[in-house]
Amino acid sequence: METFIIDIVAWFLIHIGIALVIERLPIQYFTFDTFLYRIRNWEKNGAIWGKWFKVKAWKSRIPDGRNVIGKGFEKKQLSEKNKPYLQQFILESRRAELTHWISIVPAPFFFLWNPPWAGWVMVIYALLFNLPIIMAQRYNRPRIQRIVKRLDNKK
């Protein structure tokens, strides 16, 4: 039971710590379409996440991390449809994706104080908690990018 409490506290501190560090990164850090953020051909502009994982059906149930850390950008729904806002949305979706990729990395450290079976539970937890959020970002971002492109073409 003691180890279980340590695991809960450790994950809480890890999630909050990573979120706060990534939140402090300048937004310019996310302006480049780097290897991590680039949408791959096999993702079919995000459609693969909708088809295989039905992201549209459950993405609205993902808790908004900004409510926990008290900072951040509202990504649950588009509150505006102008180009600067949509570009900001794209950058913030990259920030969210990076946060959740990095949040998976510490999972193997739980093997240091847990029995092997519990270490694997922690790895599975990290994947189940973070991958859906990554999928939602990779589902939404190409759609927003298409809207921005359409706005550019209207000029």
Secondary structure by P-SEA (a helix, b strand, c coil): caaaaaaaaaaaaaaaaaaaaaaaccccccccccccccccccccccccccccccccccccccccccccccccccccccccccaaaaaaaaaaaaaaaaaaaaaacccccccccccaaaaaaaaaaaaaacaaaaaaaaacaaaaaaaaaaaaaac
